Amino acid sequence: MRVPLKLRFFYLLSFFLKNNKTPNFSIDIPINVRDGEEFPIKNLENFLRERNFENDSLILKQFPSGYSNLTYFLKSSTKEFVLRRPPYGAKSLKGGHDMLREYNVLRNLKSQFNKVPEVHLYCDKTDVIGAPFYIMDRVEGYIIRPNLQHKDSPGREVIKNISNSLVSTLVELHNVDINKANLNSLGNVEGYIKRQIDGWIKRYNHSKTDSIADMDFIASWLDENQPSEVKGSIIHNDFKYDNLVLDRENFSKIIAVLDWEMATIGDPFMDLGTTLGYWVDKNDLPELKLFQLSATTLDGNPSREGILDMYERKSGKTIPNPVFYYVYGLFKIAVIAQQIYFRYKKGYTKDRRFSLLNLAVMSLSVMAKQAIVKKRLSDLFE
């Protein structure tokens, strides 16, 4: 298997451009709002005041992580909240970033799945901060960020327990009673896989900036190898370490799941596929670990095959064709990265983190093609 020259070159270059600012294992600290992502706080204060929502001495900051919807920190004299809005340039891409949908998922899901923040209000007016938004409670806890180093991690045993909790929480979500959660109209499992494959291929073509042969090959393979759907469940669609908030006193305990913008009713195996797509094994090629989107190579983490085994054991379900779901997860994540890179290239965002995401797309497509060739999830380069 040949690694594309661009990736090999960037891998070598990375030794000279190495950034010593790696994330710590700590509680998320908001920072000053990024250039170009500010909004008038006075308009927000007036909006909140009209609704008798606490807004005295309001402080506005921003959580720096995340690649999609923008997440702001609001602090009044006595309480802390989070405000979520779409990213700038979202209108240039088709689908996604529906604030009302995300707000309703959180509001309805809370009664059946307590690992979500409490939401308070939604605003569809664009004259308040420039886009629709909603406000929810801040859930304070520890988050495992991508590129967390072994020296900064909570330790092998803790990581092992957290990975176990990750799978247990995903199975718990997939077992939620859709009717009791009043979310049965959120989506339709019938035809779900075909809609997803068709939809992500269209999104990729709409946001394409470079010609990547592996992405075209994978799109065709997914289209031709679709399995039958299983019973529908609520799925998160972006379930990974840095969307999980860990208890301050017990790191192994997940107290909240964040970022529900892509949640729907669908095939739970597709949800697992996305989680597997984020999961990098220790023995993956170093060139392909440069864009690690989840800290899954820390000591104590299982392999992708290990995650699959845990899910099957905890859910009591056997997954007949795991490679399809894994490849789907990789392709979807690659398309999301491509959409963000498209916004960066168009000048809708100045966030420099996005400038190399075209290489991440290339890396993910290499992984997906290798899984197809090897017909397995792990040990893809042996």
N, C-alpha and C positions, 0 to 999 in steps of 0.2 A: 504494500500500500504506500503510495507516494503522497507525502504532505505537500500541498501547493507551495510554490516558491515564495509567495507573499507571506505565508504564515511562517515558513522557516526563517525568512529574513527578519520578520518582526520578532520572532523568538530570540534570535541572536542579538538584535538591537535592544531587546528588553533588559539585557544584562548591563547595558550602558545607561539606560534610562530608568533604572530601577527606582521606584518610589518607596522611600523608607516609611512613609505614613500608612502603615497597615492598621486596620480597625482593631480596637480593643473589645474584649467581651465586657460590655458595660450597658448601662441604661442609655437609651437614645437621648441625646442632648440637642435641642433645636438651636439653630444658628440664625444669623441675620439673613433676610430674604435675598435670594440670588438676583443679580442684575437682570432686569427684564421680566421678572416674575413678581414684581410688586403690585399692590392694588391699594386704592384709597381707603384707609381704615375708618375715616370719618363716615363714609357711606355705610360701611358695615355697622358701625356703632348706632347710627340712626335706624337702620333696619332692625337691629336687635332691640333697641329701645321701644320701637313701635309694637313689638311682640312681647314686651315685659320679660325679655331674656337678659340675664345678668351681663352687663357690659361696662361697668365702672372701671376706670383706670386700665383699659384694655391694652394689652401688649401683644404685638404680632411678630412671630418669628417663623422659621421654616425648618421642617425636617429634611436634611440634605439627601437622604437615601431615596431609592425608588427611581424608576425609569418611565413611569407613565403618568397617572393622575398626580397632581401636585398636592402635597400634604403640608398644611400650615399649623402652627401652634398658637393657640389663643389662651391668654391668661388674664383673668379679671383679678380683683382684689382677693377673692377667696377660692376661685375654681380654675381648673385647667380643661381646655377642650381641644379638639382637632377639627380643622376645616378641610374639606376635600373639594377640589375643583378639577376640571379637565385641563390637560396641558395646552399651552399655546400652540396653535397650528393644528389642533385636533380636527377642525372642520375640513382640512385638506385630505383626510383619510376617511374611508367609508367604514362606518360601524364603530362601536365601542364608546367608552367615555360617557355613558349614560348615568348621570348622577341620581336621577329619580329611581332608576332601576336598582342601583347599588343601595340607596337609602331604604327602599322597600324590602330588599332582601334582608338587610340587617334588622329592620323593625319587626318583620314577621318571623325570622329565624330564631330570634332571642328566646322565645317561649319553649323551643324544643332543643336548642343547642346553645348552652350558656356561654360558650367561648367566643362571643362577639361583643363589641362595645355597644353601649346604649346610645341610640341616636335621638336627637332632639328636634331638629327642624330642617326643612328643605326649602330652597329658594330657586325658582326657575327664571327669575328676572336677571337679565344680563347687565342692567344699569347699576347694580350694587357693587360688584367686584369685577365685572366684565365677562362673567360666565355663570352658569348654574352652579350651585354648591350645596353641601349639607354640612351640618355640625353634629359631632358626636363626642362622647366622653373620651378623655385621654386614658388609655390603659398603660400604666407605667410598669415596666419590667425589662428583663434582659432579652436581647435579640442577637442571634448568631448571624453576623454579616458575612458576605462573600469575602474571600481572601483573609479571613481570620487565621492567624498563624498558630502553630502548635504551642509555642511558648506563651501565647496569650489565651489559650483555650482553657475551659474549666476542668480539663482532665479526661483521660480515656474512659473511665467508668461512667462519668457524667454524660459524655457524648454518646456512649452506648445506650444509656437510659433515655436520653433525649430522642435518639433515632427510633427507639421503641415507642416512645410517646407520640412521635410524629405519625407513625403508621397506625397506632391505636386511635388517634384523633381523626385521621382520614377515614378509617372504617366507621367510627362513630358518626361522622357526618353523613356517610353514605347510607347509614341505617336510619336517618331521621325520617319520620313519617311526614310525607309531603302534604297530605291533607290537613293534619293537625297543625303544621307550620303555615298553612294557608298560602302555599307556594305552588300549588298544582298548575296554576296558569303561567308560571314562569317560563316554561318551555315544554317541548314535546319529544319524548325519547324516540318515537317512531320516525325513522329517517334521519336520526340525529347524526350518525356517523357520516353519511353521505353529505349532509349539509355542512358539517365541519370541514370535511376534506375539500369540497367545492369552494367553501367560503375562504379558507386559508390560502388556497391556490389563487383565488381572485385577488385577495389582499396582497399577496406577494407580487403578482403581476402589476398591480396598481402602484406599488411602492418601489418597484425594481429600479435600481440605479446602476448595477453592474451585471454582466453576464456570468452566472455561476452554473456550470453544466451539471454539477451534482444536485443542485436544488431542482432543476428541471427533471432530472432522472428520478429523484425521490417523489416529486409531485405525481409523476406518472405511475410509479410503483404503488403509492398509497391509493390512487384512484382504482387500480386494478386488483387490489388485494384486501378489499374491505370485508371484515367479518360481520356476522349477524349481531344485532344489538341484544343486550341483556336487559333485565328489568331496570327501569329508570330510577334515578335518585338525585338528590341535590348534589351538585358538584361545584367545587370552588374554582377550578380551572387555572390556578396559579399557586398550588400548594407546595411551599418550600420553606427552608429554614428561616429566611429573613421576613417571612410573613407570619411568623409565630412569635408570640410574646411569652417569655418564661417567667415563672414565679420568682420574686426577689429572694425568697427564703428557701425555695426548693427548685433548683434549676431544671430538674427533670420533669417538672409539671408545667404543662402548657395552659395558660390562663386566657389567651385570646388568639384568634386567627384574624389577620388583617387583609385588606385589599380584596374586596369582593366584587370588583367591577365586572368580572367575566363570569360570575356565578350563574348557573342555570339548572334546568332539569335535563339530565342526559345520561349517557352510559358511564357508570363509575369507573370502568376499566380505562376509559379515555382520560379521566382525571388522574388515575394512577400513572398513565403514560406520560403526562406532563411532569409529574413529580420525578419519574425516572429520567426524563429528558434533562432535568436540572442536575441529576446525580452524576458526578464525575468520580470514577474509580481511581485508586492510587496508581494502578498500573496502566492507565491511559497515557498516550504519548504526551511528553511535556509541552510540545507545541500546541496541543489541543486543550491543555489545562490552563493556558494563559487567560482565557476568558471565563474562568470558573464562576458561575452565577449562583452557587450555593457552596458553603464550606463543608463539602462532603468527603474531603480527603483527610480530615482531622482523625487522629488515632481514636479508635472506638467505633467509627462508622462502618456499617456493613457495605458490601458491594451492591451493585444494582440487582444482581441475582438474589442477594440476601434480603433486600427490600421486597422483592417479588415474593419470596418464600414467606416472609413475615406477614404480608398482606393476605396471601392465600390462607395461611394458618388462622389469622385473627378473624377473617371474614367468612371462612368456611367455603370459599369459592375457588374453583380451579380456573385459571386463565389459559385457554387453549393456544393462543397465538400471541405471546407477550411481545415478540419483536415488532409486530404491527403497531402496538400501542406506544412502545418506546420510540420508534421511528416517527410516529405521529407527533409525540411530545417534542422531539428534537426539531421537527419541521415547523411546528407552531411557534416555538420559542425563537427559531431563526427568523420567521416572518415578523414577529413582534420587534425583534432587534432591527430588522430591515425597515420597518415602519418608523422607528425612532430615528434611525440613521437618515431616512428620507426627510424627516422634519428638520434635522440638523443641516443637511445639505441645502434645503430650501431656505434656511435662515430663520425658521420659526422659533428656534431655541439656540441660545449661545452656550449651552452647557457642554464644556469640553469633554466630559465623560463619553459623549455620544460620537466623537469624531472617528473612532476606530471600530464601531459596531459592524461595519461591513466585513471586517475580518472575523468577527464573532460569527456572522452568518456563514462564512466559508468554513470555519472550524466545526460548527454544528452539522453542516451538511456532510463533511468528511466522516464524522461519527455515525451519522445515519446510514450512509452508504456502506460503511464497514459492518454495521449490525446486519444489514440485509445480506451482505456477502457471507458473513460468518454464521448467520442464522442463530444468534444468541445475544444476550445483553451484556455480558462481562467477558474479560479476556479477549478483547477485540483485536489486539495487536500481537498476539502470540501465534 
